[in-house]
Amino acid sequence: MRLAILMYHKVDELTPGTKHPGNYVAPRAFEQQMDGLLAMGYHTIGFDQWLAHRDHRTTSLPDKSLILTFDDGYKCFARNAWPVLRRRGMAATVFIVAGRIGGTNSWDADEPQETLLDAEQIVALQSEGVSFGSHTMTHPPLARIPADLAFEEMTRSRRVLADVLGRTPDVLAYAYSNQSRTVRALAARAGYRAAVRGRGGLNSRWTSAFALRRIKVEASWTASDLERRLRTRF
C-alpha cells in the first residue's frame, strides 16, 4: 500500500502583490482537481486511518488512498475548499499555526496579509468532519532555531490547539518543510505520532512517520496535470 499526501495552502484567487503565487490554487481549478481525483478512483482518508494501518491495527485501506492537507489555516479554506470537499464526501486535514489563530500570516512579512481561521470557525469545521493538526506555534524553521525553542514551538502549539479543539492533535506539519533528524526526534518527544514535510513522492508503510512526504499542488496544474503526476508515482 502506498499513500499520496497532497499539500495546499490557499484555495483562492491570486492576491495582487504576492511573491509566492505557487501557494494559490484558484477555486475553479481546485474543484476540477477534486473531480479528477474522484474520477481516477482516489479515496480520501485521515492520518488516524493511515497510522492504524502502519501499526497493523487495521488490515487494509482503500485502493489509491489519499490525504488532502492544507497548511496555515487560511479563512479561504472554509470559504472555497471545504464546501467543495463536503459536497463530495472528501476528507481534509488543516494544519494550524496555533499562535496566530484569528490573525494573519505574519510570518510572511513580505507577503500580503490574509486572515486565518478563528477559534469559532475551527470548532465549527471540526464538527463538520475536518481534521486539524499543528503547524507549530509561530511558523519558524525548526531546524534553524535552538532545539529547546523548537521543542517549545511544538509542545505549546499542541496545548493551545487542545484547548480549542477539545482534543490534542497528534500530527505536525513542519513549517517551510524545514526539519532534521534532531527535529524529528523532538517531534516524537513532544507527543506527536506523525509529521509531514513538503515536496516529495509517495509514502509506504515503511516511510518514517516523522518524515511523511507530500506532493505540493501547483497553481498552474489542471486536473489532467494532477492525474499525470499521480499516475507516474503510483
C-alpha positions as a Python dict, from the first residue, in 0.01 Angstrom:
ca = {
    (1, 'M'): (0, 0, 0),
    (2, 'R'): (133, 340, -100),
    (3, 'L'): (-6, 672, 19),
    (4, 'A'): (-21, 1007, -159),
    (5, 'I'): (-46, 1323, 53),
    (6, 'L'): (-130, 1643, -132),
    (7, 'M'): (-32, 1983, 6),
    (8, 'Y'): (-232, 2301, -48),
    (9, 'H'): (-210, 2641, 112),
    (10, 'K'): (-468, 2886, -27),
    (11, 'V'): (-766, 2791, -239),
    (12, 'D'): (-841, 3138, -363),
    (13, 'E'): (-786, 3380, -647),
    (14, 'L'): (-434, 3515, -668),
    (15, 'T'): (-380, 3815, -441),
    (16, 'P'): (-210, 4111, -615),
    (17, 'G'): (143, 4169, -491),
    (18, 'T'): (212, 3814, -377),
    (19, 'K'): (568, 3688, -413),
    (20, 'H'): (461, 3324, -379),
    (21, 'P'): (191, 3258, -640),
    (22, 'G'): (257, 2885, -611),
    (23, 'N'): (74, 2888, -278),
    (24, 'Y'): (-255, 2964, -453),
    (25, 'V'): (-492, 2734, -638),
    (26, 'A'): (-795, 2903, -791),
    (27, 'P'): (-1133, 2777, -660),
    (28, 'R'): (-1246, 2657, -1002),
    (29, 'A'): (-919, 2471, -1061),
    (30, 'F'): (-946, 2314, -715),
    (31, 'E'): (-1297, 2190, -789),
    (32, 'Q'): (-1178, 2037, -1116),
    (33, 'Q'): (-886, 1871, -939),
    (34, 'M'): (-1117, 1712, -682),
    (35, 'D'): (-1350, 1583, -951),
    (36, 'G'): (-1047, 1445, -1132),
    (37, 'L'): (-925, 1263, -821),
    (38, 'L'): (-1263, 1101, -770),
    (39, 'A'): (-1282, 1002, -1135),
    (40, 'M'): (-939, 837, -1101),
    (41, 'G'): (-1067, 630, -809),
    (42, 'Y'): (-889, 801, -520),
    (43, 'H'): (-1030, 775, -169),
    (44, 'T'): (-950, 1040, 91),
    (45, 'I'): (-861, 919, 438),
    (46, 'G'): (-733, 1073, 761),
    (47, 'F'): (-395, 1037, 928),
    (48, 'D'): (-554, 827, 1200),
    (49, 'Q'): (-652, 567, 940),
    (50, 'W'): (-304, 563, 790),
    (51, 'L'): (-136, 532, 1128),
    (52, 'A'): (-365, 246, 1229),
    (53, 'H'): (-273, 70, 905),
    (54, 'R'): (100, 128, 966),
    (55, 'D'): (69, -9, 1318),
    (56, 'H'): (-112, -321, 1187),
    (57, 'R'): (-427, -229, 1378),
    (58, 'T'): (-629, -240, 1054),
    (59, 'T'): (-583, -491, 777),
    (60, 'S'): (-638, -271, 473),
    (61, 'L'): (-709, 72, 335),
    (62, 'P'): (-900, 172, 24),
    (63, 'D'): (-707, 142, -301),
    (64, 'K'): (-547, 471, -402),
    (65, 'S'): (-570, 617, -53),
    (66, 'L'): (-503, 990, -42),
    (67, 'I'): (-472, 1254, 230),
    (68, 'L'): (-555, 1617, 149),
    (69, 'T'): (-369, 1871, 362),
    (70, 'F'): (-393, 2249, 388),
    (71, 'D'): (-118, 2446, 560),
    (72, 'D'): (-154, 2759, 775),
    (73, 'G'): (-533, 2760, 819),
    (74, 'Y'): (-645, 3043, 591),
    (75, 'K'): (-1008, 3151, 601),
    (76, 'C'): (-1035, 3074, 232),
    (77, 'F'): (-1033, 2705, 329),
    (78, 'A'): (-1376, 2749, 489),
    (79, 'R'): (-1499, 2970, 208),
    (80, 'N'): (-1367, 2793, -102),
    (81, 'A'): (-1221, 2449, -25),
    (82, 'W'): (-1438, 2285, 238),
    (83, 'P'): (-1772, 2334, 58),
    (84, 'V'): (-1627, 2155, -245),
    (85, 'L'): (-1493, 1870, -32),
    (86, 'R'): (-1804, 1836, 184),
    (87, 'R'): (-2032, 1804, -118),
    (88, 'R'): (-1814, 1521, -246),
    (89, 'G'): (-1773, 1341, 86),
    (90, 'M'): (-1397, 1405, 88),
    (91, 'A'): (-1182, 1438, 400),
    (92, 'A'): (-928, 1710, 480),
    (93, 'T'): (-664, 1793, 740),
    (94, 'V'): (-578, 2157, 812),
    (95, 'F'): (-252, 2245, 988),
    (96, 'I'): (-297, 2544, 1218),
    (97, 'V'): (-34, 2794, 1336),
    (98, 'A'): (-154, 2792, 1695),
    (99, 'G'): (-18, 3130, 1797),
    (100, 'R'): (-182, 3307, 1503),
    (101, 'I'): (-540, 3176, 1526),
    (102, 'G'): (-772, 3453, 1407),
    (103, 'G'): (-473, 3660, 1295),
    (104, 'T'): (-281, 3680, 970),
    (105, 'N'): (21, 3520, 805),
    (106, 'S'): (259, 3748, 994),
    (107, 'W'): (548, 3504, 945),
    (108, 'D'): (544, 3609, 577),
    (109, 'A'): (632, 3974, 633),
    (110, 'D'): (688, 4035, 262),
    (111, 'E'): (352, 3887, 161),
    (112, 'P'): (2, 4040, 157),
    (113, 'Q'): (-153, 3967, 496),
    (114, 'E'): (-452, 3734, 474),
    (115, 'T'): (-682, 3631, 755),
    (116, 'L'): (-662, 3294, 927),
    (117, 'L'): (-940, 3084, 1072),
    (118, 'D'): (-1051, 3193, 1418),
    (119, 'A'): (-1129, 2956, 1706),
    (120, 'E'): (-1503, 2956, 1644),
    (121, 'Q'): (-1457, 2864, 1279),
    (122, 'I'): (-1210, 2589, 1367),
    (123, 'V'): (-1454, 2433, 1613),
    (124, 'A'): (-1738, 2455, 1359),
    (125, 'L'): (-1528, 2293, 1087),
    (126, 'Q'): (-1422, 2014, 1322),
    (127, 'S'): (-1788, 1944, 1397),
    (128, 'E'): (-1844, 1902, 1022),
    (129, 'G'): (-1563, 1648, 987),
    (130, 'V'): (-1247, 1849, 921),
    (131, 'S'): (-934, 1722, 1100),
    (132, 'F'): (-675, 1960, 1244),
    (133, 'G'): (-306, 1927, 1313),
    (134, 'S'): (-28, 2152, 1437),
    (135, 'H'): (184, 2380, 1221),
    (136, 'T'): (389, 2493, 1523),
    (137, 'M'): (322, 2796, 1740),
    (138, 'T'): (461, 3080, 1526),
    (139, 'H'): (576, 2909, 1200),
    (140, 'P'): (957, 2913, 1244),
    (141, 'P'): (1204, 2693, 1052),
    (142, 'L'): (1253, 2438, 1329),
    (143, 'A'): (1595, 2310, 1222),
    (144, 'R'): (1736, 2663, 1220),
    (145, 'I'): (1649, 2759, 1575),
    (146, 'P'): (1782, 2622, 1906),
    (147, 'A'): (1649, 2278, 1991),
    (148, 'D'): (1484, 2396, 2313),
    (149, 'L'): (1292, 2664, 2124),
    (150, 'A'): (1191, 2415, 1855),
    (151, 'F'): (1061, 2180, 2122),
    (152, 'E'): (866, 2464, 2284),
    (153, 'E'): (713, 2555, 1945),
    (154, 'M'): (585, 2200, 1909),
    (155, 'T'): (463, 2145, 2263),
    (156, 'R'): (294, 2484, 2312),
    (157, 'S'): (106, 2451, 1984),
    (158, 'R'): (-34, 2116, 2099),
    (159, 'R'): (-155, 2269, 2425),
    (160, 'V'): (-316, 2570, 2257),
    (161, 'L'): (-489, 2358, 1995),
    (162, 'A'): (-609, 2111, 2258),
    (163, 'D'): (-788, 2398, 2434),
    (164, 'V'): (-959, 2498, 2108),
    (165, 'L'): (-1038, 2152, 1971),
    (166, 'G'): (-1113, 1963, 2291),
    (167, 'R'): (-856, 1704, 2180),
    (168, 'T'): (-480, 1706, 2145),
    (169, 'P'): (-355, 1700, 1785),
    (170, 'D'): (-104, 1428, 1711),
    (171, 'V'): (15, 1521, 1361),
    (172, 'L'): (260, 1803, 1286),
    (173, 'A'): (347, 1985, 963),
    (174, 'Y'): (700, 2126, 965),
    (175, 'A'): (695, 2497, 881),
    (176, 'Y'): (872, 2563, 550),
    (177, 'S'): (925, 2184, 540),
    (178, 'N'): (1233, 2260, 749),
    (179, 'Q'): (1332, 1958, 958),
    (180, 'S'): (1623, 1738, 1055),
    (181, 'R'): (1694, 1418, 1245),
    (182, 'T'): (1702, 1621, 1567),
    (183, 'V'): (1372, 1794, 1490),
    (184, 'R'): (1206, 1464, 1406),
    (185, 'A'): (1319, 1320, 1740),
    (186, 'L'): (1188, 1629, 1919),
    (187, 'A'): (851, 1591, 1747),
    (188, 'A'): (822, 1237, 1878),
    (189, 'R'): (926, 1351, 2223),
    (190, 'A'): (662, 1628, 2209),
    (191, 'G'): (392, 1363, 2172),
    (192, 'Y'): (320, 1366, 1800),
    (193, 'R'): (255, 1037, 1624),
    (194, 'A'): (346, 1164, 1277),
    (195, 'A'): (479, 1466, 1092),
    (196, 'V'): (477, 1578, 730),
    (197, 'R'): (722, 1770, 521),
    (198, 'G'): (687, 1942, 184),
    (199, 'R'): (778, 1828, -162),
    (200, 'G'): (827, 1460, -230),
    (201, 'G'): (671, 1147, -368),
    (202, 'L'): (463, 870, -219),
    (203, 'N'): (479, 701, 119),
    (204, 'S'): (487, 334, 206),
    (205, 'R'): (419, 162, 536),
    (206, 'W'): (796, 179, 598),
    (207, 'T'): (831, 554, 541),
    (208, 'S'): (924, 723, 869),
    (209, 'A'): (609, 851, 1037),
    (210, 'F'): (801, 1171, 1112),
    (211, 'A'): (915, 1231, 755),
    (212, 'L'): (600, 1170, 553),
    (213, 'R'): (629, 1311, 203),
    (214, 'R'): (376, 1540, 37),
    (215, 'I'): (314, 1647, -321),
    (216, 'K'): (272, 2025, -342),
    (217, 'V'): (-9, 2108, -585),
    (218, 'E'): (96, 2396, -809),
    (219, 'A'): (-130, 2684, -905),
    (220, 'S'): (-96, 2606, -1274),
    (221, 'W'): (-192, 2238, -1253),
    (222, 'T'): (-505, 2128, -1429),
    (223, 'A'): (-690, 1813, -1329),
    (224, 'S'): (-502, 1639, -1612),
    (225, 'D'): (-168, 1761, -1477),
    (226, 'L'): (-251, 1627, -1132),
    (227, 'E'): (-361, 1295, -1278),
    (228, 'R'): (-38, 1263, -1478),
    (229, 'R'): (181, 1335, -1177),
    (230, 'L'): (-3, 1088, -956),
    (231, 'R'): (0, 820, -1222),
    (232, 'T'): (381, 846, -1254),
    (233, 'R'): (413, 795, -879),
    (234, 'F'): (168, 507, -829),
}
